Amino acid sequence: MSKVETTQEPKKQIRRFEGIVKHAKDKTARVEVTRTVMHQKYRKQYKTHKNYAVHDEKETAEAGDTVSFVECRPFSKTKRWRLTAIVKKAA
């Protein structure tokens, strides 16, 4: 008889981000996440940004709000993120 060993794969880590809402309408918020990166050769720090389409079920986010969001199942072609909380409302 052959012995079958099952190994558990490590749990996938959930990615969480925090960014500023640039545009919000129809259950989708466009969130810009800015991060600081260091150049490998010249050791200079510079800022880079990326935009994410975030699902906002209750349509609570407004332009200028700081929000946190997590990765989830795909809602559409580009929307794979879900809004979890509004960290700070816009002034």
C-alpha positions in Angstrom: 0.0 0.0 0.0 1.1 3.5 -0.8 0.9 6.1 1.8 -0.6 9.4 0.7 0.5 12.5 2.6 -1.5 15.6 2.5 0.2 18.9 3.1 -1.8 22.0 3.9 -0.9 25.0 1.8 -0.3 28.2 3.7 -3.3 30.6 3.8 -3.2 33.3 1.3 -2.5 36.6 2.9 -5.2 39.2 2.3 -3.9 42.4 0.8 -5.1 45.6 2.5 -4.5 49.2 1.2 -5.4 52.7 2.2 -5.8 55.5 -0.2 -7.6 58.7 -1.2 -10.9 58.6 -3.2 -10.5 60.5 -6.5 -13.9 59.7 -8.0 -17.0 57.9 -6.7 -20.3 57.0 -8.3 -22.5 54.0 -9.1 -21.2 51.6 -6.3 -17.6 52.1 -7.5 -14.9 54.4 -6.1 -11.7 55.1 -7.9 -9.0 55.1 -5.1 -5.4 56.4 -5.6 -2.8 54.7 -3.4 0.5 56.5 -3.1 3.7 54.8 -1.9 7.3 55.8 -1.5 9.9 53.7 -3.3 13.7 53.9 -3.2 15.7 53.8 -6.5 18.0 50.8 -6.4 21.0 52.4 -7.9 20.8 56.1 -6.8 19.2 55.5 -3.4 16.8 58.4 -4.0 13.2 58.1 -2.7 10.4 59.0 -5.0 6.6 58.7 -4.9 4.6 56.4 -7.2 0.9 55.9 -7.3 -1.7 53.4 -8.6 -5.4 53.6 -9.1 -7.8 50.9 -7.9 -11.5 50.4 -8.7 -13.1 49.6 -5.3 -16.6 48.3 -4.8 -18.7 50.6 -2.5 -22.0 48.8 -1.9 -23.6 51.5 0.2 -22.1 54.4 -1.9 -20.8 56.1 1.3 -17.4 57.2 -0.1 -17.0 60.7 -1.5 -14.1 62.4 -3.4 -11.3 63.3 -1.0 -12.1 60.7 1.7 -9.3 58.5 3.0 -10.5 54.8 2.8 -9.2 51.3 3.5 -10.0 48.4 1.3 -9.2 44.7 0.9 -8.8 42.2 -2.0 -11.9 40.1 -2.8 -13.5 38.1 -5.6 -13.9 39.9 -8.9 -16.9 42.1 -9.3 -16.2 43.0 -12.9 -13.3 43.2 -15.3 -11.2 45.7 -13.3 -13.0 45.7 -9.9 -11.4 43.2 -7.4 -11.4 45.3 -4.2 -14.0 45.9 -1.5 -14.3 49.0 0.7 -14.0 48.1 4.4 -13.9 51.5 6.2 -13.7 55.2 5.7 -10.7 56.3 7.8 -11.1 60.1 7.4 -13.9 62.1 5.8 -13.0 65.0 3.4 -13.1 68.5 4.8 
